[in-house]
Amino acid sequence: MKKSKKIKQKTALKLHWFCFAYIGKDSSGTECQACTYTGYPRKEITLKMIYQNKKNAGVTKKAVLISVSYLGYMNRSKFVYSNEHL
């Protein structure tokens, strides 16, 4: 399969997008707030997903998850580049 075809398929895949927000400390011990925006094929969120997002956010394991917001079901292109509401 050609590379451009793979890229088109990947961006066309619809995912359930979430924002995970944390408060805690970063790896240097500094108090911080952090968040990640992540897309998943399923709408359910597991502890494993939360722990992985916590790691991706750059906070310690003791950071507290303060919010998970569901952002919708869409492909990556629409999530990142859409300006239909601007």
Sine and cosine of phi, psi and omega as CSV:
sin_phi,cos_phi,sin_psi,cos_psi,sin_omega,cos_omega
0.00,0.00,0.67,-0.74,0.00,-1.00
-0.93,0.36,0.48,-0.87,-0.03,-1.00
-0.86,0.50,-0.69,0.73,-0.03,-1.00
-0.90,0.44,-0.55,0.84,0.03,-1.00
-0.93,0.37,-0.65,0.76,0.04,-1.00
-0.89,0.45,-0.68,0.73,0.00,-1.00
-0.89,0.46,-0.69,0.73,0.02,-1.00
-0.89,0.46,-0.67,0.74,0.01,-1.00
-0.90,0.43,-0.66,0.75,-0.02,-1.00
-0.91,0.42,-0.67,0.74,-0.01,-1.00
-0.97,0.24,-0.37,0.93,0.01,-1.00
-0.99,0.14,-0.35,0.94,-0.01,-1.00
-0.90,0.44,0.84,-0.55,0.01,-1.00
-0.99,0.13,0.66,-0.75,0.00,-1.00
-0.75,-0.66,0.34,-0.94,0.14,-0.99
-1.00,-0.01,0.88,-0.47,-0.08,-1.00
-0.99,-0.16,0.66,-0.76,-0.04,-1.00
-0.73,-0.69,0.46,-0.89,0.18,-0.98
-0.91,-0.42,0.85,-0.53,0.05,-1.00
-0.97,-0.26,0.81,-0.58,-0.01,-1.00
-0.89,-0.45,0.69,-0.72,-0.05,-1.00
-0.78,-0.63,0.42,-0.91,0.18,-0.98
-0.73,-0.68,0.69,-0.73,-0.03,-1.00
0.18,-0.98,-0.66,-0.75,0.00,-1.00
-0.82,-0.57,0.52,-0.86,0.10,-1.00
-1.00,0.06,-0.07,-1.00,-0.07,-1.00
-0.90,0.44,-0.36,0.93,0.03,-1.00
-1.00,0.02,-0.06,1.00,0.01,-1.00
1.00,-0.03,0.07,1.00,0.00,-1.00
-0.99,0.16,0.72,-0.70,0.07,-1.00
-0.87,0.50,0.67,-0.74,-0.03,-1.00
-0.40,-0.92,0.22,-0.97,0.19,-0.98
-0.85,-0.52,0.60,-0.80,-0.04,-1.00
-0.52,-0.86,0.36,-0.93,0.09,-1.00
-0.52,-0.86,0.33,-0.94,0.10,-1.00
-0.75,-0.66,0.47,-0.88,0.12,-0.99
-0.89,-0.45,0.88,-0.48,-0.12,-0.99
-0.68,-0.73,0.63,-0.77,0.05,-1.00
-0.95,-0.30,0.66,-0.75,0.01,-1.00
-0.75,-0.66,0.48,-0.88,0.05,-1.00
-0.94,0.34,-0.43,0.90,0.00,-1.00
-0.93,-0.35,0.44,-0.90,-0.02,-1.00
-0.99,0.14,-0.38,0.92,-0.01,-1.00
-0.96,0.29,0.62,-0.79,0.03,-1.00
-0.93,-0.36,0.75,-0.66,0.01,-1.00
-0.95,-0.33,0.24,-0.97,0.06,-1.00
-0.87,0.50,-0.61,0.79,0.02,-1.00
-0.85,0.52,-0.66,0.75,0.03,-1.00
-0.91,0.42,-0.66,0.75,0.01,-1.00
-0.89,0.45,-0.72,0.70,0.00,-1.00
-0.89,0.45,-0.64,0.77,0.02,-1.00
-0.91,0.41,-0.66,0.75,0.03,-1.00
-0.91,0.41,-0.60,0.80,0.05,-1.00
-0.87,0.49,-0.70,0.71,0.04,-1.00
-0.88,0.47,-0.71,0.70,0.01,-1.00
-0.90,0.44,-0.48,0.88,0.00,-1.00
-0.97,0.25,-0.26,0.97,0.04,-1.00
0.99,0.11,0.36,0.93,0.03,-1.00
-0.96,-0.28,0.28,-0.96,-0.01,-1.00
-0.96,0.28,0.20,-0.98,0.01,-1.00
-0.89,0.46,-0.42,0.91,-0.03,-1.00
-0.99,0.11,-0.07,1.00,0.04,-1.00
-0.87,0.49,0.51,-0.86,-0.06,-1.00
-0.98,-0.20,0.75,-0.66,0.11,-0.99
-0.97,0.23,0.90,-0.44,-0.05,-1.00
-0.98,-0.21,-0.27,0.96,-0.02,-1.00
-0.27,-0.96,0.62,-0.78,0.22,-0.98
-0.79,-0.61,0.87,-0.49,0.00,-1.00
-0.92,-0.39,0.75,-0.66,0.08,-1.00
-1.00,0.08,0.82,-0.58,-0.09,-1.00
-0.97,-0.23,-0.23,0.97,0.06,-1.00
0.79,-0.61,0.11,-0.99,-0.02,-1.00
-0.95,-0.32,0.94,-0.34,-0.07,-1.00
-0.33,-0.94,0.22,-0.98,0.08,-1.00
-0.99,0.14,0.26,-0.97,-0.06,-1.00
-0.86,0.52,-0.64,0.77,-0.02,-1.00
-0.86,0.51,-0.71,0.70,0.01,-1.00
-0.92,0.39,-0.64,0.77,0.00,-1.00
-0.89,0.46,-0.71,0.71,-0.10,-0.99
-0.99,0.11,-0.65,0.76,-0.19,-0.98
-0.93,-0.36,-0.08,1.00,-0.08,-1.00
-0.91,0.42,0.70,-0.71,0.06,-1.00
-0.79,-0.62,0.39,0.92,-0.08,-1.00
-0.92,0.40,-0.32,0.95,-0.01,-1.00
-0.96,-0.29,0.16,0.99,0.00,-1.00
-1.00,0.07,0.00,0.00,0.00,0.00
